């Protein structure tokens, strides 16, 4: 599974008013697969204890444009913020000098 799969799922969750992947039902998964054709993320998420939760942060960042992200773990917390910006279709860049 790649990052695009996660971004697509987050986009689809937002569009359907779902904040917690544990609230996704079979109909939602079927619609998601029909639209994106990505069954790998379903196999990973549907029956696992892992979850994707869309925080209130999304409401805060939806009005931002051309953001420069700094600080944080490039594959950890910062990655979550990058996925949020991508799901919202927002332009951003990462200032590598201040990430780890």
NORVENKA-V718018 format. One record per helix or strand of 2 or more residues. SS is the DSSP state (hx for helix, st for strand). FROM is the first residue (numbers start at 1). LEN is the number of residues. Records with the same first field share a line. If there is no record, write none. Layout:
# NORVENKA-V718018
SS=FROM-LEN  FROM-LEN
This chain:
# NORVENKA-V718018
hx=3-13  21-3  26-11  39-7  57-5  77-11  96-3
st=67-3  92-3
